[in-house]
Amino acid sequence: MYDDLSVESFMSGLKKRNPDEVEFHQAVHEVAQSVVPYILDNPKYQEAGILQRMTEPDRSIIFRVVWEDDAGNIRVNRGYRVQFNNAIGPYKGGLRLHPSVNLSILKFLGFEQTFKNSLTTLPMGAGKGGSDFDPKGKSDREVMRFCQSFMTELVHHIGPHTDVPAGDIGVGAREISYMFGQYKRLSTRFDGALTGKAMEFGGSLIRKEATGYGNAYFMQEMLSHHDEGLEGKTCVISGAGNVALYCAQKLMQLGAKVITLSDSGGFVLDPAGIDEEKLEWLLDLKTRRRGRLSEYAENYGLEFFPDRKPWRVPCDLAFPCATQNELGAGDALALVENGCKAVSEGANMPTTLEAIKVFRDAEILYGPGKAANAGGVAVSGLEMTQNSIRLTWTAEETEERLRDIMKKIHRQCIQHGAEPSGYMNYVKGANIAGFIKVADAMLAYGVG
Ligand code: NDP
């Protein structure tokens, strides 16, 4: 039945079944390029139609979210939870609140999550959800009413043994708290059905820092495997949210210099490098005052480039930490020409397929998000463990575990990623290593 499996035939079938879902096509295409040759060498996966099964979510739940704004108007948004694959554990993955959210974006994120969660070595399946609600410019009360309404439906689909959502774009401590409060009220249970909770009610130390810290650690691993280090390296980061800011913090702590950050308004250039005091100011701006990056530039007398991305700024290392497809082929060429040696993705799928090819052709180190940003979901997994055993680990203990997990992820990538030329292809390594664990579980369960 699958005798003629090739990347092209597989993608043609997938596109026919999922028309117009361009982000989902892109994410699957990236994986198929690595995994199809592996499947052809291992016919047991082909015979069981594993890739076909892995690209179809277990279920997609779509629901209406009605809430009232401060002026008394009734507002309607669309809510989603895509439960992608629970072969190796309960569905696990973030919730995104952003006007661009649609089924294609959540399917790409849920699919990526399958491989990422597998790489963490923890028992977590994959899911992703969210809404086209835009928290920007809304009052705290409006965000609260939206989150409560969203959870009024979501509560039927989640739980510590079924599906455990967390944060993503537009969902931080405030939103998780409102959602957990509503979950607790409606279910009458206090359990670990969400991660990213505050410390007062079952959260984990280092969770909010974990994705950014993990990304810096992944870069450190890639460099040290190639006899290099972070010390003294000039780094360009995009984004100014949870992932970008904590990635900047860890890079600084490890001796590198961070010279850019960005948001949807543009990027800021700080040639002297961001320091702890500026970072504290930024964290307060972004998480409490909910301001714009241009205010940061103004406050410190730095140059701000409206509507521009930071990829043309010469650097040693680049960290895309904002959103999908924010780094195209032209940007990749500029990075390579300006001497960039390595790229590590904090965001999910920030690099287009064409840009990935530029990095591969230039043989620069490229850590894909599913490996490099897995630290966030890994510490979510550790939060689930702490909730189950009703204990809280110290920050040092949790960060040590995070560090160890990032090392294990790197090890799995290099186990499967070496090219005959000697180039370490982290995309191939992450895809094959992530695939094997989930595929073997699915094979063990039989057809179903
Ligand atoms: P936040 O909401 O905290 O921050 C997002 C940042 O990216 C903001 O600076 C935002 O700018 C910018 N951004 C978002 N959308 C766009 C856009 N369309 N164009 C330009 N800039 C944009 O989100 P996170 O930091 O949590 O997430 C960032 C990325 O990391 C996402 O790809 C997410 O999926 C991924 N990720 C997050 C994890 C987590 O633990 N939070 C875990 C693993 C991956 P503005 O404020 O102007 O919109």
Boltz pocket constraint, residues with backbone or C-beta under 6 A from the ligand:
constraints:
  - pocket:
      binder: B
      contacts: [[A, 94], [A, 167], [A, 168], [A, 169], [A, 170], [A, 171], [A, 207], [A, 211], [A, 239], [A, 240], [A, 241], [A, 242], [A, 243], [A, 244], [A, 262], [A, 263], [A, 264], [A, 265], [A, 321], [A, 322], [A, 323], [A, 324], [A, 346], [A, 347], [A, 348], [A, 373], [A, 374], [A, 376], [A, 377]]
      max_distance: 6.0
